C-alpha cells in the first residue's frame, strides 16, 4: 500500500494550542514504542528503506517503508507480528511478495544481519476529520528519538489521507499552517533517527535531479510533473533551513529550486489550459517573488563573502592598502525564519496542490463548463522565451546593469525550462544549447556580482582609499567581462534550437 501524508513541525509557542486542537472528545491516545534496524553498512538507508518494529498498545507491528515521492506518498507494508510483551525478532520475509518487500530481500540476499540503530518513544493523539470530501487522520506525536549518540525531541503533526481526493490534504493542512504557524518537514522520523545514530549534524544540500517528464506528456499532467520536479529540490533544502541545520549551499540550492519553480509557473502556465487555471499558476508565481527576494539578500551576502571580497582584499594588499571595511550586520531576514514563516508555508501548500496529478486534484469534482483550451507543446513554450533571450543579447555594453539582470533572468528561465522538458527535445542540439547557455550565464553572473559588489561599496557610510581603489578595479574589470559575455551571447544566439 501507499501512505499519503504530510508532516509538520510545531513551533514551541504553539505546542499547547495544537495539543488542545487535536485532543477533542473523539480523539484517542496511544503510546508507540519502536526500534529501527539496518545492516552494519547501512544499506537499507542507502536504498531508501526504513524497517521498524513498533508496539502499538499490546500489539507488535513490523513496518517497512520505501523511498517516497518526496511530497506526500510513500510505499508502506505492515504486518501484525505478535502480542508478546517482549519485542520479537526482525524478519524480512514478512514483507515478501510486495514491491518494497522484494527490494528489502534483495538488499539482504547475502545474509547480512540486522541490528537496532535507534529507538522512538512517542505518545500519539489521533483525531479523524472530514474535509473537502476526504477522511483525514490527524496524528499529534510527542516524545523522543534516542540512540547511543543522544536523543532528539519530537513534536509533530501529521495529516494522513484515509479516503477521498488527495487535494483535500494540502487544503486542510493550509488552514492549520495559517492558524498555528506549522512548517512542513519532509524529513521522516527514520531519517532523523539515522542522523542521530550516525552523528550527522549536517547533510549535503539537495541538487536538481534529472527531469521525470516522459514523452507524450502534455497539458496539466505535464505541468504537474514539472512542479513536482522542482519541489523535489525545494523541500529538503527548505526543511534543513527551517530546522537550522543548513549550510550556505542549502540556501543556494533552495533558491535554485525556487527559481526553477517560478520559471515553470511563469513560462509553462498555459499548460493548464483553462484561463482561470492559467491565471492561478501565474498568481502563484507572483506570490513567490517576495520570499524569494528575502532569501536572495542573504544569498548575495554569502556569495560576496566567498568570492569578490577576498579577491578585492588581495588587490588592495598588493597596493599596500588595508582590506575593505565590512558592512554592518546585514538587515537581511534570517533565512530560517523566512522559511518557517506562514507566508512561505502557505505558498508551499498552494504549490503542492498544483503538483498533484490532474486526476487526483480533480477527483470528486465536476468538470469545468465551456469549451476546452488546447495546451501548447514544448516548442510553443520555448520559442517565445528563446526569441526574447536572443533579442536582449545584442550590444550588451550599451545597456544598464538592470537590463542585463533581466536578460540573465530570462536566460536562466530558458535553461531551467530546457532541463525540465529535456525528455521531449532533441538530445544533441539540447546538449549544445545548454552548454552555450551555461557559459553565457556564467559570464552574466560575474557581471551581476560586480554590480552587487559595487552597490555594496557605494553604500558604505565612510568611503576610504581602499574603497575608491576597489571601485576603480571593478570598473576596469567590467570592461573585460563585458567583452567575454558578449562573445558567449553571440555564440548562443547562433545555436540551433532543439525543438525544431
N, C-alpha and C positions, 0 to 999 in steps of 0.2 A: 504494500500500500504506500501511498504518498501522503505525508502530513503537510498541511498548508497552514503556516502560522507566521506571525510577526512578533518579535520580541523587543521590548523597550526597557531601558534603564530608567529608574525613578530617582529624580533629584531628592536629596535628603530632606529638603524643606517641604517636599510634597508627600513624604512617605506615609504620614498619618492619614492624610486626606485620601490617598489611593487605597489604603487598607480599609478605610470606612466605606469607600465607594464599592469595593468588591465584596466585602463581607456583609451582604444583605441577609435577610431571613432565609432565603432559599439557597444560600451558599453552603458548601460543605468543605470540611477541612481534612487534610490527610498529611501524614509525615512520610517523606520519601528519603530513604537511605540507600545510596547506590555506590557501587565500585565500578571503575572503568579500567579496562585491560588493554594491553598491547604487547607486542613482542619486544625483546631486548633491543632490536634495531629500529623499533618504532615504525614498522612497515604499514601498520593499519592507518596510522595518522597520515603517512605519506600518500596513501591511497584514498584518503578522504573518508575513512571508515571510523565509526565510533561504536564500540561494543561495551555494553554495561549489563550488570545485574542489579536490579533495584527491588527493594522491599516496599511494596505498596500495601499498607495495612498489614495483613498477615500473609500476603501472597508475594512470592518472589517471581519477578518477571525478567526474562533476558531480552534485551532490545538491541538491534543492530540498525544503525543509521548510515546512509551513504552520503556522498557528496551531492549537495542540492544545487539549485539554480542560482544561489546567492541572493535570491529575493524572498520568496515565501515557501517554495516547495522543496521537500527533501524526502527521498525514499526511506522507508522505515519498515521493519518487520519485528513483531513482538511475539514472544512465546511464554505463556504461563508455565513456570517450572515446578514449583512445589510450595507448600505452606509450612515447611520446616522452619524452626527458629533460626538455625544456622544457615549462613549463605551457602548455596550449592556451588559446585564447580562450574566454570565456564565450559560450554560445549558448542563449538562452531557448527556442528552438524544439525543443530536445532533450526538453523535457517536455510538448510539445503533445499534446493528447488525453487528458490526465489532469486531474482536477478542480483540483489545486493548480497544475498547469502552465498551464491556461487562465486561472487567476487571475493568474499571473505575466505572461502575454502581454497580458492586459488592462491591467495596470499599465504595460507598456512599449509600448503601442499607438502612442504618439506619437513613438516612435523615441528616447526618452531613453537616452543611453549609460550603460553600467555602468562602475563604477570600483571598484578594490580598496580596501576600508576598513581591513581588519585581517587579520592572518595568525595561524595557530596552528602550533606545532611540538610534537607530542605523541608520547610513547613509550607505546604501549598494550600491556598484558599481558592476554591473553584466556584465559578458562577456561570450559568448558561443564560445567554441573552438571545433575543431575536432582533435582527436589524437588517434592513434592506432586503428582505425576503430570504435571509440566511439564518442558520443557527450557528452561533459563535460562542466558544467557551473561553472565558477569561480565567487565567491562572496567575495568581499573585504568589510568587516564590520568594521566600525569605530564609536565609540560612548561610551556609558557607561551603566552600570547596577547600579541601585540605590535602596536602601531600607532604612528603618529607621536607620539601623546601619552604613550608609555611602554609598560610591559608589566606583566602580572599573572601570577603563578604559578598553575599548575593541579595539583591533586592530588585526584582524584575517583574514585569507584567507581560504576559504572553496572550495573544489573541489567536486562537486556533479555529479554523473553519471546520465545522462538523457537517454542514449540509447547506446547499444553496450556492448562489453565484459568488465567485471569487472577488468580484468588485466590491462586495459588501465589507470585506475585511479592511482594506485601507480606508474606506469611508468611515467605518466605526472608529478605527484607530485614530483618524484625524481629529475626531471630536475629543478623544481622551488626551491627545497631544496638546490641543489648544486649552483644555481645562486644567491639565496637571503638569505641563512642561516636560513630558516624557521625551526621550531621544532614542531613536531606532538604533539597535545594536545587532549587527549581523554576526557577531562573534558568539558561538554557541558555548554552553557550559563545558562541553567536552574540549573545545578549543582553549578556553580559559584554564581548564584543569591541566591540559597538556603543557601549556606555557608555564604554569606554576611548577609542575613536576620537573620540567626541563630547565627551569631558571631563566626563561626567556622574557626579559623585561621589554624588549623591543623586537618587533618582527619587521621584515622588509616591506616596503611600500608595494602596493599592487599597481602594476602597469596594465595598459590596454592589451587585451587578448585579441587574437585574430577574429575577424568577423564571423558570426554564426549565421549570416544570411545565406540562403540557398537559392539556387537558380529557380526561376519561376515564381518566387515570392513577389507580391505586388500589393498595392493599396494599404489598408490599415494593418494587415498582418505583417507587411514589410516594415512599416513604421514601428510597430510594437517590438519587433526583433531588434531594430536599430536602437531603440530606447533601452531595452534590456541589456544590450551590449555595453552601453555607456554606464548604466547603473552598476554593472559588474566591476567597474573600476572605481566608481564614485563611492559606493557604500563601504567597502573595507577601509579605505583611507579616511572616510568621514568618521567611522567608528573609532579608529585609533586617535584621531584628533579630539573627539569628544571625550574619550577616556583618558586623555593626557598621556598617551603612550606613543606619541608621534614624533617623527624627526622632520626636518625641513623637506625631505624628499616626499614624505606623506602629504604635506601641504601642496607641494608642487604637483604630485600625481592627482590629488583631488581636484586641483584647478584644471589640469589637463582633461580629466574626466568630465568636469562641468562644462568646459569649453566644447568638448565633443558633443555633450548632451545638447547644449544650446545651438550648436551648428545643425544637429539633426532636427531639432524642433523648428528652427528658423527656415532651413532650406528644404526640408522634407515634409513640412506640414501638409502640403497639398495631397500627400498620400492618403490622408484621412478621408478625402472625397467630399463629404458634405460640408457646405460653407460654415455651419456652426461648429463642426468638429475641427475644421482647419483653424478657425478663429480661436478656439480653446487652446490648441497647441501653440499658436503664436503668442497668446496671452501668457501662457506658462513660461515661454522663453523670456519674455519681457520681465516677468516677475523674478526670474533668477538673476537679473542684472545686478541688483543691489547687494545681495550677499556675495556674489562673485567678485564685485568690486571691493567689498570689505576684506575678503580673503586675499585679494590682489595686493593690497597695501603691505601686508605682512610678507608676502612672497617677494615683492620688489626689494624690501629691506634685506631679506636673506640673499637675494641674487647679487645685490651690490656688495654686501659684506664678503661674499665668496669670490667675486670677480673683479670689478673695476677698482674698488677701493685699494686692495693690496697692490694692484698694478700701478695706480697713481702714486701710492706711497713710495714705490721703488723709483719712479721718475723723480719725485721730489728729493729722495735721499741722494740720488746721483747729482742733483743740483745743489746739494748742501742745505736743503730746507727741511724743516720739521714736517712730520706727517700731517695729513689733513685732520682738522678737528671733526670729531664725530658729532652728528646732530644729537640734540637732546632726545630723551626717550621718546620713541615713536608714539604718535597718537592713534596708531592703527589699533583696531579692536583685537582682542585676544582671539585667535582662530578657534580655540576650543569653545569659547563662549558663543561665537558666531554659529558654529555647527550645532551646539546643544540648543540654541535658541529656537523658539517656537516658529519663527518665520521660516527658517531652513527646514525644520522637521515637517512643517505643513507642506512645503514645496516638495519634499521627498515623497510624501503620501500622494500628492497630486500626480507626481511623475510616475510613481508605481502604478497608479490607476491607468495611466496612458501606456504602460508597458505590458498590460495584460493582453493576451491574445483576443482578437475580436469576439470569438465565440464565448470566452469566459467573461469578458467585460459586458457583453450584451445578454447573457443568459437570464431569462426571466423577464426580458423587456420586449416591448413591441417594436417592430422595425419602423424606421422613420418614414413619414409620409413624403410623397413627392418623387420626382424623377431623380434617379441616382446620378452621381457625377463620376466620370471615368478618371481614376487617378493617373498621374503621369508615370512614365517609366524612368529608368536611371538616366537616360540621355536627356530627357526633358528637365530633370532636376539639376544635372551638372552643367549643361551647356550655358545657361544664363550666368551662372557664377563664374565659369571659365572666361566668358567674354568680359565680365567686369574686372577680373584679375588682369587680363591682358591689356585692357584699356588703361588701367591705373599704373601699368608698368613702364609707361613712356616718360622719358625725361624726368626721372625722379629727383635730380639735383635741383630742379626748379620749384619743387613743391614743399610746403611747410611740413614740419615733423608730424603734425596731427593727421595730415593726409596720408603720409607714409604709414602711420599707425593703422589707419583704416584699410590700406592696401594689405598690410600684414595680417590683419584680422580676416579679411576676405580670403587671402591665400591659405590661412590656417583652416578656415571652414571648408575650402576646396579639398585640402589634404585629408581632413577628417572624413569628409563625405566619400572621397575616393577609397579610403581604407574601409569604411563601413560597407560600401557597395562592391568591394573587390570581387566577390564570387560571381557577380553579374557582368564583369568587364573583361576586356581582352588582356591577358596576363602580361605579355611583353611590353606593349605600349603603356600599360599601367605602371609597371616597374620603372620604366624610363621616365614617365611623367612624375612619379613620386620622388625619384632621385633628384630630379631638377627642382622640384618644389622644396625638398628638404634643404638643398643648397641655397636657394633664394631666401627661404625663411631664416636660415642661419645668418645670412647677411643682414636681413631686415631686423632680426633680433639684436644683432650687435649695434645697429644704428639706434634702435629703441633704448638699449641700455645706456648708450652715450647720452641720449636726450634725458633719460631719467636721472643720470648722474649729474648732468648739467643743471637740471632743475633743483636737485638737492643741494648743490653747491651754492646756487644763487639764493637759496632760502636761508643759508646760514646767517645769523644775526651780525657777525663781525667778520667781513672779508679780510684775508691776510695775504701776504705774498705767496704762500703755499696755494691758497685758493685761486689767485689770479693765474699762477703758472699752470695749475691743473685745468682751469677753464681754457687757457690757450692751447694746451696739449689736446684737449677734447676737440676743439675746433679744427686743429690741423689733422687730427686722426680721422675726423668725419669725412674729409675730402677723399682720403684713400678708400674708406669703407663705401662711400657712395659709388665710386668707380667700380669696385668689385660687386656691389649689389646690382648695379645697372647691367653689368655683364651677365650675372646669373639670371636676371629677369629677362634679358634678351634671349638667352638660350631657352628659357621656359616658354616664352611666347611662340617659339618655333616648333614646339613639340606637337606630336600627333595625339589627339585625344583618344583614349581607349574605348570610347563608347560609340565610335562611328564604324 
